[in-house]
């Protein structure tokens, strides 16, 4: 059983938890993370959500997931990256890019620069069905129209990702 901490509309912990998949009360939020991994060729790593997923099955995204109760968003980003791709990273290697407030959740977005061939990734069964590197221009264009799920969709976010690989 996974538990999520519940946050208020200002992103402050309420001291309450909820079992993952449970119904949140109005005004309650949980915290999720995603990691935008870019390589030296100016490509962004995208993973394919498993067809077994209840939400957005078969959709490309950046690796990430829910923050567990008692976990920081940074430690969750490191954990989710490892779980979904087999890619290990030290917390200090990740760069905080943004926090987005959405309906019922906050999304903390981190960036990482890493050169790893997609075929060397170890994909998590039942979570990830594929992985590929997408040129940053194509990724940004598809993310803006939600063909690829990214952690944020603002011009400031896309500029921050581009700055990671000058």
Residue pairs with C-beta under 8 A, 6 or more apart in sequence:
1 19
1 20
2 19
2 20
2 66
2 68
3 17
3 18
3 19
3 20
3 68
3 69
4 17
4 18
4 19
4 20
4 30
4 31
4 66
4 67
4 68
4 69
5 13
5 14
5 16
5 17
5 30
5 31
5 67
5 69
5 70
6 13
6 14
6 16
6 17
6 18
6 24
6 28
6 29
6 30
7 13
7 14
7 28
7 29
7 30
7 31
7 106
8 14
8 27
8 28
8 29
9 27
9 29
9 101
11 29
11 99
11 101
11 106
14 28
16 28
17 69
18 24
18 28
18 30
20 66
24 30
24 104
28 104
29 101
29 104
29 105
29 106
30 66
30 67
30 104
30 105
30 106
31 66
31 67
31 73
31 76
31 105
31 106
31 107
31 108
32 64
32 65
32 66
32 67
32 105
32 106
32 107
32 108
33 64
33 65
33 66
33 67
33 73
33 76
33 77
33 80
33 107
33 108
33 109
33 110
33 151
34 61
34 62
34 63
34 64
34 77
34 80
34 107
34 108
34 109
34 110
34 150
34 151
35 62
35 63
35 64
35 77
35 80
35 81
35 89
35 94
35 109
35 110
35 111
35 112
36 44
36 62
36 97
36 109
36 110
36 111
36 112
36 150
36 151
36 161
36 164
37 44
37 45
37 62
37 63
37 81
37 87
37 111
37 112
37 113
37 114
38 44
38 45
38 111
38 112
38 113
38 114
38 136
38 161
38 164
38 165
39 45
39 113
39 114
39 115
39 116
39 133
39 165
40 113
40 115
40 165
41 115
41 133
42 135
42 136
42 165
43 133
43 134
43 135
43 136
43 139
44 62
44 133
44 134
44 135
44 136
44 139
44 161
45 62
45 63
45 85
45 114
45 116
45 118
45 131
45 132
45 133
45 134
46 60
46 61
46 62
46 131
46 132
46 133
46 134
46 139
46 148
47 60
47 61
47 62
47 63
47 84
47 85
47 123
47 128
47 130
47 131
48 58
48 59
48 60
48 61
48 128
48 129
48 130
48 131
48 132
49 56
49 57
49 58
49 59
49 60
49 61
49 127
49 128
49 129
49 149
50 57
50 58
50 125
50 126
50 127
50 128
50 129
51 57
51 58
51 129
52 126
53 127
56 149
58 129
59 148
59 149
60 132
60 134
60 142
60 147
60 148
60 149
61 148
61 149
61 150
62 148
62 149
62 150
62 151
63 80
63 81
63 84
63 85
63 128
64 77
64 80
64 81
64 84
64 107
64 151
65 76
65 80
65 83
65 84
66 76
67 73
67 76
67 108
68 76
71 79
73 108
73 110
74 91
74 94
74 96
74 110
75 91
77 94
77 108
77 110
78 88
78 89
78 90
78 91
78 94
81 87
81 88
81 89
81 112
82 88
82 89
83 124
83 127
84 123
84 124
84 127
84 128
85 121
85 122
85 123
85 124
85 128
85 131
86 121
86 122
86 123
87 114
87 116
87 121
89 112
89 114
93 112
94 110
94 111
94 112
95 110
95 111
95 112
95 164
96 108
96 109
96 110
97 109
97 110
97 111
97 151
97 152
97 157
97 160
97 161
98 108
98 109
98 151
98 152
98 154
98 156
98 157
98 160
99 106
99 107
99 108
99 109
100 106
100 107
100 109
100 151
100 152
100 153
100 154
107 151
107 152
108 151
109 150
109 151
109 152
109 157
111 160
111 161
111 164
113 164
113 165
118 131
118 132
118 133
121 131
123 129
123 130
123 131
134 142
134 148
136 161
136 162
136 165
139 148
139 150
140 158
140 161
142 148
143 149
143 150
143 153
143 158
144 153
144 158
146 153
150 157
151 157
